[in-house]
């Protein structure tokens, strides 16, 4: 299996999982995104960078474990990182909140986000 096809499989799987989670919890995802935007995304940037970094780690490991060649494994991890940047990190608050739901699960993600919101300065 080529590196590109492995990366496509992994990122497509992530996209499908997140779309399902976001649809099932659309109101909560939107509400939390609005709460984050109210204090300013930059106040929680570190938290969301951690979450997207974990997504890169998990998806990158999945991709690299499907490839034997070490150089191609590194290429796959970089490709996953680029995909997460383009499709999550740099696409708005709701995508980042949905990623947190994917990483922490729909019960824990709101708690984690609200815990950070409670320690952020008021707008």
Buried (B, 14 or more C-beta within 10 A) or exposed (E): EEBEEBBBBBBEEBEEEBEEBBEEBEEBBBEBBEBBBEBEEEBBEEBBEBBBBBBBEBBBBBBBEBBEEEEBBBBBBBBBBEBBEEBBBEEEBBBBBBBBBBBBEBEEBBEBBEEBBEEBEEE
